[in-house]
Every structure is written in structure tokens, then in C-alpha cells.
Amino acid sequence: MIRKLLSFLVPILLLAGCTRTIYVPHGTPVRLRETVKDVKVWVKDADGEPVPGRMDIYEGWYALPLEEDE
């Protein structure tokens, strides 16, 4: 009984400390750690109108949210 209980509890205890959450305040840019392929994006055409597109976002680029009026 104890052996079964330990085989269940030990992995849970070891995995409990394996995650870490980092709070990034709204509007703070973050730098991408790996390339993200085939991302759906909005781009502006020659008239300045947004149109849907796809692109790769490369490692090292910065990402941040736009304000509501942008």
C-alpha cells in the first residue's frame, strides 16, 4: 500500500516545482526565444487598410501589444 502511494506521490512532488510563471506587465515588449512559423497577421496595404496575411516571426524579434487606436 505504501509503495503504491509513494509511486504516485513522488512524481507529483517532483513535478510541482518544475513550472515557473513570469508576470509581464501590459505594454511591456518581450523578445522571442524561437521562431514562430506561419503566423496569422494583419498588415497594411498601400492605402493603409489592414489585410490578413501570414508570415514567420523570427527569434530575437520583439513583440508588444498595440494600443486601441492603432
N, C-alpha and C positions, 0 to 999 in steps of 0.2 A: 504494500500500500504506500509506504513512504517513498519507495523507489519510483513508483508511478507519479506520485505527487512532485517529487524533485525533478523528474524528467520533464514535467510540464512547467514548473515554476522557474527553473534556472534559465531557459531560453527567454522567457518573458522578462526576467530581471535584467538579463544582458542586453536585450533589445530596447529596453526602456530608456537607456541613456544614449542611444545612437542617433537621436534626432536633435536638431538644433534649429530654432526659429530666430530669424533676424528681422527686426522691425525696420522698415524703410519708410520714413515719413513721406506723405503725399507730395509730389512735385520734385522729389529728390532723384536725380539721374542715377541709373545703375549701369554698370559695364558688363556686357555679355561675356560669359565664360566659354561659350561654344557657339558655333554657327548653327542657326536655325534655318532649315531649308523650306522653300516653297510656302512662305508665309503670306496669308491674305492681307493686303494693304490697300489703303486709299492713297492715290496720287492725284496731282492736279494736272489737267490738260492745258493746252495753250491758252484757253480762255479763263483759266483759274478755277474751273469746275472740278470737283472731286470725281474720280472714276475708279472703279475697282481694278486691282492688279495683283500680281504675285511676284515675290522676289525672295532672295536669300538675304538674311540679316547676318552679317559676319561677326565672328569672335572679335572682341575688342571695341565694337561699336557701343555707343551709349544709347540708352532708351529712357524716355521720360514721358509722362502724360502731357497732353495738350490742354490748355485752358478751354473753357466752354466756348469762348468767342472765336477761337482759331479754327 
